[in-house]
Amino acid sequence: NQAIAVQQHMAALASLVRQACDCPTEARFAAADAQPARGRGRPLWILFRGLLTAEGQQAFLNLLASRMHDARATPAGQELDRLEVALGLEMQPASQPVCTIPLIEEIAHFVYAAARNLTVDDDAAGLQKQRGRLTALGWMYGPKANMKAHYDTPTFPESQHEWLVSFNVGLAARFAANDEEVTLHSGDVLLMDTLAVKHGVNGVVANSAPPDCSLKDARLGVLLWESYNPDIGARARLAQVEAAAVDGVGGLFGTGSDSEED
């Protein structure tokens, strides 16, 4: 019975995500001359085009429907079509920031596994460490919203890499990755080292949602990364840092000075 249940679960998962080998893939690597012993160098970001099937995209919208409804009900959400900032979705308790939607977390780990199979030197990239519980963030971008380019700050002081999975549903986004602009379409999944890639959202492409996607007026971005620290003291210190950086966080959206906080 357990074997049958596993097979049914894997079949259900297969309806939501394509095999990575079946998806067009783009990637950027650190300069080879910076690490001559590592061939192409360590990866900076990997983009899986259309990894989420139409059913998978709708699953994300169904799972987050109540959160998106609550965000739209706020005063800012009622101005989504004119808003220059993204609307945040409440994804998990701040006191214990572990993703509370198991299916989304499982799909994120599927992406990590696919990346480990693709990279030349996954140990150097730190991808082998991405096997723990994940924290999630959700953003809704209206057609005029953007996010200023920035580097993330390390969650753990010793971190040299922090790999983030970004799921994209709805409108396409013009995504900034270092000196490039990459269009992220609905169903695309991006994996990047947020300590090495200066990233942001230059804009959203109006009227770009797929015909079979029910989200037509916004871009949903769901981000997951391994940032949960079981050290209560460390979490408290990080919370203080984040509270002190509230103005910097706000500065990421719309106009304002550069910031290095998420």
C-alpha positions in Angstrom: 0.0 0.0 0.0 2.8 2.4 0.8 4.5 1.7 -2.6 1.2 2.4 -4.3 0.8 5.7 -2.4 4.3 6.7 -3.4 3.6 6.0 -7.0 0.4 8.0 -6.9 2.2 10.9 -5.2 4.9 10.9 -7.9 2.3 10.7 -10.6 0.6 13.7 -9.1 3.9 15.6 -8.9 4.7 14.8 -12.5 1.5 16.5 -13.5 2.7 19.7 -11.9 6.3 19.9 -13.1 8.1 18.7 -16.2 11.3 16.8 -16.1 14.2 19.3 -16.0 15.8 17.5 -19.0 12.7 18.3 -21.0 12.9 22.0 -20.3 15.0 24.6 -22.2 17.6 25.6 -19.7 19.7 28.8 -19.5 22.5 29.3 -17.0 25.3 31.7 -16.2 28.6 30.8 -14.5 31.2 32.7 -12.6 34.2 33.6 -14.8 36.4 30.5 -15.4 39.6 32.5 -14.9 38.5 33.2 -11.3 38.4 29.5 -10.6 40.5 27.9 -13.3 40.4 24.5 -11.7 36.6 24.4 -12.0 36.1 24.4 -15.8 33.2 26.8 -16.5 33.3 28.1 -12.9 30.5 27.8 -10.3 27.0 28.6 -11.4 25.4 31.9 -10.6 21.9 31.2 -11.8 20.0 28.5 -13.7 16.7 29.1 -15.4 14.3 26.2 -16.2 11.9 27.4 -18.9 8.3 26.2 -18.4 9.2 23.8 -15.6 5.7 24.4 -14.1 3.0 22.8 -16.2 -0.3 24.7 -16.7 -1.7 22.4 -14.0 1.3 23.3 -11.7 0.8 27.0 -12.2 -2.9 26.6 -11.3 -1.9 24.6 -8.3 0.2 27.5 -7.0 -2.7 29.9 -7.5 -5.1 27.5 -5.7 -2.7 27.0 -2.8 -2.2 30.8 -2.4 -5.7 31.9 -3.3 -6.7 33.0 0.3 -3.4 34.9 0.7 -3.8 36.6 -2.6 -7.4 37.5 -1.7 -6.3 39.0 1.6 -3.5 41.0 -0.2 -6.0 42.4 -2.7 -8.4 43.4 0.1 -5.8 45.8 1.6 -5.9 49.5 0.6 -2.7 48.9 -1.4 -4.1 45.8 -3.0 -7.1 47.7 -4.3 -4.7 49.9 -6.2 -2.8 47.0 -7.7 -3.1 48.2 -11.3 -1.4 51.5 -10.4 0.9 50.3 -7.6 4.7 50.7 -8.1 5.5 48.3 -5.3 4.9 44.5 -4.9 2.3 43.2 -2.4 3.7 40.8 0.1 1.9 37.6 1.0 1.8 36.2 4.5 3.5 32.8 3.9 4.4 31.6 7.4 4.8 32.8 11.1 7.7 35.2 11.5 8.6 33.5 14.8 9.3 30.2 13.0 9.8 30.9 9.3 9.3 27.5 7.8 7.2 27.1 4.7 3.7 25.8 5.7 2.8 24.6 2.3 4.5 21.1 1.9 3.8 20.8 -1.8 5.5 24.1 -2.7 8.4 23.1 -0.5 8.7 19.7 -2.2 8.7 21.3 -5.7 11.4 23.6 -4.6 13.5 20.7 -3.5 12.8 19.1 -6.9 14.4 22.2 -8.5 17.4 21.9 -6.2 17.9 18.3 -7.2 17.6 19.2 -10.9 20.3 21.8 -10.5 22.6 19.4 -8.7 22.4 17.1 -11.7 23.2 20.0 -14.1 26.0 21.8 -12.4 29.7 20.9 -13.0 30.8 21.4 -9.4 27.8 21.4 -7.1 29.9 21.2 -3.9 31.7 24.4 -4.8 28.3 26.0 -5.4 26.9 24.9 -2.1 23.9 23.2 -3.7 24.6 19.9 -1.8 23.6 21.8 1.4 20.1 22.7 0.2 18.3 19.8 1.8 16.7 21.4 4.9 13.5 23.2 5.6 12.8 26.2 3.5 11.5 29.7 4.2 9.0 31.1 1.7 8.1 34.6 0.5 5.3 35.6 -1.9 5.0 38.7 -3.9 2.2 40.0 -6.2 3.4 42.5 -8.8 0.9 44.6 -10.6 1.6 45.8 -14.2 3.5 48.9 -13.0 5.4 47.3 -10.1 9.2 46.8 -9.9 11.9 46.0 -7.4 15.3 47.7 -7.3 18.3 45.5 -8.0 20.1 44.4 -4.9 22.2 41.6 -3.3 20.8 39.7 -0.4 22.4 39.7 2.9 23.5 36.3 4.3 21.1 34.6 6.6 24.0 32.8 8.4 27.2 34.8 9.0 29.3 32.0 7.5 27.3 31.6 4.3 29.2 32.0 1.0 26.2 31.0 -1.1 22.4 31.3 -0.6 20.4 29.5 -3.3 16.9 30.8 -3.9 14.2 29.2 -6.0 11.8 31.6 -7.7 8.5 30.4 -9.2 6.7 32.7 -11.6 3.0 32.6 -12.4 0.8 35.1 -14.3 2.3 38.1 -16.1 5.9 37.9 -17.3 8.6 39.9 -15.5 11.6 41.7 -16.8 14.1 40.3 -14.3 17.5 41.9 -13.7 20.4 39.4 -13.1 23.7 41.3 -12.8 24.2 43.1 -16.1 21.5 41.1 -17.9 17.7 41.4 -18.2 15.9 38.0 -18.5 12.2 37.7 -19.2 10.6 35.3 -16.7 7.4 33.9 -18.2 4.6 32.1 -16.3 5.8 28.6 -15.5 9.5 29.5 -15.5 11.6 28.7 -12.5 14.8 30.5 -11.6 17.4 29.2 -9.2 20.1 31.7 -8.2 22.8 32.5 -5.7 21.4 35.7 -4.2 24.8 36.6 -2.6 26.5 36.6 -6.0 23.8 37.9 -8.3 22.5 41.5 -8.1 18.9 40.9 -8.9 15.6 42.8 -9.1 12.5 43.3 -11.2 12.8 46.0 -13.9 9.1 45.7 -14.8 6.1 43.6 -15.6 4.9 42.8 -19.1 1.2 43.7 -19.3 -1.2 41.2 -21.1 1.4 38.5 -21.1 -0.2 35.8 -19.1 -0.9 32.5 -20.9 -4.4 31.9 -22.2 -4.9 29.0 -19.7 -3.6 30.9 -16.7 -6.3 32.5 -14.5 -4.0 35.2 -13.1 -4.2 37.9 -15.8 -3.5 41.2 -14.0 -0.4 40.4 -11.9 2.7 38.4 -11.6 3.0 36.0 -8.7 6.5 35.4 -7.5 7.0 32.7 -4.9 10.5 32.5 -3.4 12.0 29.7 -1.3 15.4 29.4 0.3 17.1 27.7 3.2 17.1 30.5 5.8 15.5 28.9 8.8 18.0 29.0 11.7 17.1 26.7 14.6 19.2 28.9 16.9 16.6 31.1 18.7 19.2 33.7 19.7 20.4 34.0 16.1 16.8 34.4 14.9 16.3 37.1 17.4 19.4 39.0 16.3 18.4 38.6 12.7 15.0 40.0 13.5 16.6 43.0 15.1 18.7 43.6 12.0 15.7 43.3 9.8 13.6 45.6 11.9 16.3 48.2 11.7 16.4 47.8 7.9 12.7 48.5 7.3 13.4 51.7 5.5 16.0 49.9 3.4 13.5 47.2 2.5 11.0 49.8 1.4 13.7 51.4 -0.8 13.9 48.3 -2.9 10.6 49.1 -4.5 9.9 52.0 -6.9 12.2 54.9 -6.6 14.9 55.3 -3.9 18.5 54.6 -3.2 20.2 51.2 -3.6 19.9 48.7 -0.8 21.4 45.3 0.0 18.5 44.0 2.0 15.6 41.8 0.9 
